[in-house]
Amino acid sequence: AEVEDGPLRRQAGETGKKKVEATHSIHIVEGESVYRQFVPWRAALTKSLRENRTISGCKNMEFVSSRLNQTILNRVVGFRGFVPDEDGEPKDRLFFVVNSNTEKAEQVALDVEADVLWRFKLTKEEYRITGRVRTIRAHKGQRKYQEFQDIKKAEAEEAESLLHYRRIAWNSCAPAERAAFMYPDLVETISDRQVDDLIRLVLEKLTVHPLSHAIQNPSTVFVSLDKEGTGTVTFEEFTTALREGACFMGDEKRRLLWGYLDSEGEGEISYSIFDDYMTQMQVPVNFWVMYCEPFNVERTGYGDALGRNEIEYIDGVPTERFDGELNTWLYYLDEYTGEWDAVPRVEEDLEN
């Protein structure tokens, strides 16, 4: 489908001499469509996540890396989204979260290469992703304390943007998971427990884009609805923003939350308040964010390099066919141009 003017456009890679047009558009909910252009393998991965969203565990992937003693480590981790770079530019870096008190964090060496194996049962697809692994923590590799200091202060990460991404990732976690990280010292931001839970639900949903799976500030979804740039939204726009961000709640709870945010009864609120709530959330030291920056991807499944299949009309309804031949596509990052190329793997490549 042709894509209209949209934010965060990115140039697709090329397959040989033929350019790959990553311009598919998907409606998350009824109403205004949300979309984005991706590099070829991420366009296919986004489509796979969309079509397998009803399958339990579709975001679980096998993370294969080497320990410091050169032995192989295979862990199952949950995909959380994509992390931008230090300058805020969109990147294709898959991230997951770990507890630093577990063996998983200790056994994965820093600044190493790792493989990710990802299977999708419904569409019968398999991704093998190779990339470099990095870790975002509250401090550097070794804590440094001053002598005779009453309050121990750890040295912060060198990039402030990385700490900001870590805070966004923390707010995107489910309440039960946050409670496990902070047990038994779970801190409530708001005295009203019901309102506190509702705000945490909004932050959980709005901090990850429902289509691109990229982490973002919770106020980002409101910016597209604020056509005049006033920095405020009405109750109707607030409801639309929650729907576009895939944050669904009953009308009673939505009005309860609105009544707390609009306590003075002005009929509109400043949506930057959600960014303020996010910065107030306490992030535990044992909360680590690990991400894999791919440089080589292999996909086995139906369809072309973007995962698009042949369209068949059944009773006048366009439907994709999944009964063709399985293809294997190799995606690699050109070191000189910085663009992704996609080429099909044939039997000759297997023999060589």
C-alpha positions as CSV (number, residue, x, y, z in Angstrom):
1,A,0.0,0.0,0.0
2,E,1.2,3.5,-0.7
3,V,2.2,5.4,2.3
4,E,1.2,9.0,2.9
5,D,3.4,11.7,4.4
6,G,4.6,10.3,7.7
7,P,7.2,10.9,10.4
8,L,10.6,9.2,10.7
9,R,11.0,8.1,7.1
10,R,14.1,6.0,6.3
11,Q,15.6,5.0,3.1
12,A,15.2,1.3,2.3
13,G,18.2,-0.8,1.3
14,E,18.9,-2.2,-2.2
15,T,18.7,-5.8,-3.5
16,G,21.5,-5.9,-6.1
17,K,20.6,-3.2,-8.6
18,K,16.9,-3.1,-7.7
19,K,15.8,-0.8,-4.9
20,V,13.6,-2.4,-2.2
21,E,10.5,-0.2,-1.5
22,A,9.6,-0.6,2.2
23,T,6.3,1.2,2.0
24,H,3.8,-1.1,3.5
25,S,1.1,0.5,5.7
26,I,-0.7,-1.2,8.6
27,H,-3.6,0.1,10.7
28,I,-3.1,-0.7,14.4
29,V,-6.6,0.4,15.3
30,E,-9.5,2.0,13.5
31,G,-9.0,5.6,12.8
32,E,-5.8,7.4,11.9
33,S,-3.2,5.0,10.6
34,V,0.3,4.7,12.1
35,Y,3.2,3.6,9.9
36,R,6.8,4.0,9.2
37,Q,9.4,3.0,6.6
38,F,12.1,0.4,7.6
39,V,15.2,-1.2,6.3
40,P,14.3,-4.5,4.4
41,W,14.8,-7.0,7.2
42,R,13.0,-4.9,9.8
43,A,10.1,-4.4,7.5
44,A,9.7,-8.2,7.3
45,L,10.2,-8.5,11.1
46,T,7.5,-5.9,11.8
47,K,5.1,-7.8,9.5
48,S,6.0,-11.1,11.3
49,L,5.3,-9.6,14.7
50,R,2.0,-8.1,13.5
51,E,0.8,-11.4,12.1
52,N,1.9,-13.5,15.0
53,R,0.7,-11.2,17.8
54,T,-2.0,-13.6,18.9
55,I,0.5,-16.4,19.5
56,S,1.7,-16.7,23.0
57,G,5.4,-16.1,23.3
58,C,5.8,-14.6,19.8
59,K,8.3,-12.0,21.3
60,N,10.5,-14.7,22.9
61,M,13.9,-15.1,21.1
62,E,16.9,-17.3,21.8
63,F,20.0,-15.2,22.6
64,V,23.2,-17.1,21.9
65,S,26.5,-15.7,23.0
66,S,29.9,-16.7,24.4
67,R,31.0,-16.5,28.0
68,L,34.3,-15.1,29.0
69,N,35.7,-18.7,29.1
70,Q,34.6,-19.1,25.4
71,T,31.8,-21.5,26.2
72,I,28.4,-21.1,24.5
73,L,25.5,-19.6,26.4
74,N,21.9,-20.0,25.1
75,R,19.2,-17.9,26.9
76,V,15.5,-17.2,26.1
77,V,14.9,-13.5,26.4
78,G,11.9,-11.3,25.6
79,F,12.0,-8.7,22.9
80,R,11.0,-5.3,24.1
81,G,11.6,-3.0,21.2
82,F,14.3,-1.0,19.4
83,V,16.7,1.6,21.0
84,P,17.8,4.7,19.1
85,D,21.4,5.8,19.1
86,E,23.0,8.3,21.5
87,D,21.9,11.2,19.2
88,G,18.3,10.1,19.1
89,E,18.4,8.9,15.6
90,P,16.3,5.7,14.9
91,K,18.4,2.6,14.8
92,D,17.6,-1.1,14.4
93,R,19.0,-2.2,17.8
94,L,16.9,-4.9,19.5
95,F,16.8,-4.6,23.3
96,F,15.7,-6.7,26.2
97,V,16.0,-6.2,30.0
98,V,17.8,-8.3,32.6
99,N,18.2,-8.2,36.4
100,S,21.8,-7.6,37.3
101,N,21.4,-9.9,40.4
102,T,20.9,-12.9,38.1
103,E,23.4,-15.1,36.3
104,K,22.1,-14.0,33.0
105,A,23.7,-10.5,33.4
106,E,26.9,-11.9,34.7
107,Q,27.4,-14.5,32.1
108,V,26.9,-12.3,29.1
109,A,30.2,-10.6,28.4
110,L,30.2,-6.9,27.6
111,D,31.0,-5.6,24.1
112,V,30.8,-9.0,22.4
113,E,29.1,-10.5,19.3
114,A,26.0,-12.6,19.7
115,D,23.4,-14.4,17.7
116,V,19.6,-14.1,18.0
117,L,17.4,-17.0,16.8
118,W,13.7,-16.0,16.4
119,R,11.0,-18.3,15.3
120,F,7.4,-17.5,14.4
121,K,5.0,-20.4,14.4
122,L,2.0,-19.0,12.6
123,T,3.8,-17.7,9.5
124,K,6.5,-20.4,9.7
125,E,9.4,-17.9,9.6
126,E,12.8,-17.9,11.2
127,Y,15.3,-15.1,11.7
128,R,19.0,-15.5,12.5
129,I,20.4,-12.1,13.6
130,T,24.1,-11.5,14.3
131,G,25.2,-8.3,16.0
132,R,27.2,-6.6,18.7
133,V,25.9,-6.5,22.3
134,R,26.0,-3.5,24.5
135,T,24.6,-2.8,28.1
136,I,23.0,0.3,29.5
137,R,23.4,0.4,33.3
138,A,23.1,3.0,36.1
139,H,26.9,3.1,36.4
140,K,30.0,2.1,34.5
141,G,31.7,-1.3,34.7
142,Q,33.0,-0.7,38.2
143,R,31.6,1.4,41.0
144,K,33.9,4.0,42.3
145,Y,33.4,5.4,45.8
146,Q,35.3,8.1,47.7
147,E,36.9,7.2,51.0
148,F,35.0,8.1,54.2
149,Q,31.9,9.1,52.2
150,D,28.7,8.5,54.1
151,I,26.5,8.2,51.0
152,K,27.9,5.9,48.3
153,K,27.5,7.4,44.8
154,A,28.1,5.3,41.7
155,E,29.6,6.9,38.6
156,A,26.9,7.5,36.0
157,E,26.9,6.2,32.4
158,E,28.9,8.5,30.0
159,A,25.9,9.3,27.8
160,E,22.8,11.0,29.3
161,S,20.7,9.8,26.4
162,L,21.4,6.1,27.3
163,L,20.2,6.7,30.8
164,H,17.1,8.3,29.4
165,Y,16.4,5.3,27.2
166,R,16.9,3.1,30.2
167,R,14.3,5.1,32.1
168,I,11.8,4.8,29.2
169,A,12.4,1.0,29.0
170,W,11.7,0.8,32.8
171,N,8.4,2.5,32.3
172,S,7.5,0.2,29.4
173,C,7.7,-2.8,31.8
174,A,4.5,-4.4,33.2
175,P,3.6,-3.7,36.8
176,A,4.3,-7.2,38.0
177,E,7.8,-7.1,36.4
178,R,8.6,-3.7,37.9
179,A,7.5,-5.1,41.3
180,A,9.9,-8.0,40.9
181,F,12.9,-5.7,40.3
182,M,12.1,-3.4,43.2
183,Y,10.8,-6.1,45.7
184,P,10.3,-5.4,48.6
185,D,10.8,-1.6,48.1
186,L,8.1,-0.7,45.6
187,V,7.6,3.0,45.7
188,E,4.3,4.6,44.7
189,T,4.5,8.0,42.8
190,I,0.9,9.0,43.7
191,S,-0.8,8.3,47.0
192,D,-4.0,7.2,45.2
193,R,-3.2,3.6,44.3
194,Q,-5.8,3.3,41.6
195,V,-4.7,6.5,39.8
196,D,-1.1,5.5,40.2
197,D,-1.8,2.2,38.5
198,L,-3.6,4.0,35.6
199,I,-0.7,6.4,35.0
200,R,1.7,3.5,35.0
201,L,-0.5,1.7,32.5
202,V,-0.5,4.8,30.2
203,L,3.3,5.0,30.5
204,E,3.7,1.3,29.8
205,K,1.7,1.5,26.6
206,L,2.8,4.9,25.2
207,T,6.6,4.5,25.7
208,V,6.7,1.9,22.9
209,H,5.4,2.5,19.4
210,P,2.7,-0.1,18.7
211,L,3.9,-0.7,15.1
212,S,7.6,0.1,14.9
213,H,8.3,-1.1,18.5
214,A,10.7,1.8,19.0
215,I,10.9,3.3,22.5
216,Q,9.7,6.9,22.7
217,N,8.7,9.6,25.1
218,P,5.0,9.1,26.2
219,S,4.2,12.6,24.9
220,T,5.1,11.6,21.4
221,V,1.7,10.2,20.6
222,F,0.0,13.4,21.6
223,V,2.2,15.6,19.4
224,S,0.6,14.3,16.2
225,L,-2.9,15.2,17.5
226,D,-1.8,18.7,18.6
227,K,-2.2,20.3,15.2
228,E,-1.9,23.9,16.5
229,G,1.1,23.1,18.7
230,T,-0.5,24.4,21.9
231,G,1.0,21.6,24.0
232,T,-2.4,20.7,25.4
233,V,-5.1,18.2,24.5
234,T,-8.8,17.9,25.3
235,F,-10.6,14.8,26.7
236,E,-11.6,13.7,23.1
237,E,-8.0,14.0,21.9
238,F,-6.7,12.3,25.1
239,T,-9.1,9.4,24.3
240,T,-7.9,9.2,20.7
241,A,-4.2,9.3,21.8
242,L,-4.8,6.3,24.1
243,R,-6.4,4.4,21.3
244,E,-3.6,5.1,18.9
245,G,-1.1,4.1,21.5
246,A,-3.0,0.7,22.0
247,C,-3.7,1.7,25.6
248,F,-7.2,0.5,26.2
249,M,-9.2,1.1,29.4
250,G,-12.8,1.4,30.3
251,D,-14.7,4.8,30.1
252,E,-15.0,4.9,33.9
253,K,-11.2,4.5,34.5
254,R,-10.4,6.9,31.7
255,R,-12.6,9.6,33.2
256,L,-11.2,8.9,36.6
257,L,-7.7,9.5,35.3
258,W,-8.8,12.6,33.4
259,G,-10.4,14.0,36.5
260,Y,-7.1,13.6,38.4
261,L,-5.0,15.2,35.6
262,D,-7.6,18.1,35.0
263,S,-8.1,18.7,38.7
264,E,-8.9,22.4,38.0
265,G,-11.6,21.6,35.5
266,E,-10.2,23.6,32.6
267,G,-11.2,21.0,30.0
268,E,-7.6,20.4,28.7
269,I,-4.3,19.2,30.1
270,S,-0.6,19.6,29.1
271,Y,0.5,16.3,27.7
272,S,4.1,17.0,28.9
273,I,2.9,15.9,32.3
274,F,3.4,12.3,31.2
275,D,7.1,13.0,30.6
276,D,7.3,14.5,34.0
277,Y,5.7,11.4,35.6
278,M,8.1,9.2,33.8
279,T,11.1,11.1,35.2
280,Q,9.7,10.8,38.7
281,M,9.6,7.0,38.5
282,Q,12.4,5.4,40.5
283,V,14.6,3.1,38.4
284,P,16.4,0.4,40.5
285,V,20.1,-0.1,40.1
286,N,19.7,-3.8,39.2
287,F,17.6,-2.9,36.1
288,W,19.9,-3.4,33.0
289,V,19.0,-2.8,29.4
290,M,21.0,-5.0,26.9
291,Y,20.7,-4.4,23.1
292,C,22.0,-6.1,20.0
293,E,23.1,-4.0,17.1
294,P,22.8,-6.3,14.0
295,F,25.1,-6.3,11.1
296,N,24.0,-9.6,9.5
297,V,20.5,-11.0,9.3
298,E,19.2,-14.2,7.6
299,R,15.4,-14.8,7.2
300,T,13.7,-18.0,6.1
301,G,10.1,-17.8,5.2
302,Y,7.5,-17.1,2.6
303,G,7.5,-13.9,0.5
304,D,10.0,-11.5,-0.8
305,A,12.7,-9.5,1.0
306,L,10.1,-7.5,2.8
307,G,8.0,-10.5,3.8
308,R,5.3,-9.7,1.3
309,N,3.4,-12.6,-0.2
310,E,1.3,-13.0,-3.3
311,I,-2.2,-11.6,-2.9
312,E,-5.2,-13.7,-3.7
313,Y,-8.8,-12.4,-3.7
314,I,-11.2,-14.6,-1.7
315,D,-14.8,-13.5,-1.9
316,G,-13.5,-10.1,-3.0
317,V,-11.2,-9.7,0.0
318,P,-7.4,-9.5,-0.7
319,T,-5.7,-12.3,1.3
320,E,-2.0,-13.2,1.4
321,R,-1.0,-16.7,0.3
322,F,1.3,-18.8,2.5
323,D,1.4,-21.9,0.4
324,G,4.4,-21.0,-1.9
325,E,8.0,-22.0,-1.5
326,L,10.1,-21.1,1.5
327,N,12.8,-18.6,0.6
328,T,16.0,-17.6,2.4
329,W,17.1,-14.0,2.3
330,L,20.4,-12.7,3.4
331,Y,20.6,-9.1,4.7
332,Y,24.0,-7.5,5.4
333,L,25.1,-4.0,6.3
334,D,27.4,-2.3,3.9
335,E,30.3,-0.9,5.9
336,Y,31.0,1.9,3.4
337,T,27.5,3.2,2.6
338,G,25.8,2.3,5.9
339,E,22.9,0.9,3.9
340,W,21.3,-2.6,4.2
341,D,21.4,-4.9,1.1
342,A,19.2,-8.0,0.7
343,V,20.0,-10.9,-1.6
344,P,18.3,-14.3,-1.9
345,R,20.3,-17.4,-1.0
346,V,20.4,-20.0,-3.7
347,E,21.7,-23.6,-3.8
348,E,25.0,-22.5,-5.3
349,D,25.6,-20.4,-2.1
350,L,24.9,-23.4,0.0
351,E,27.4,-25.5,-1.9
352,N,30.1,-22.8,-1.7
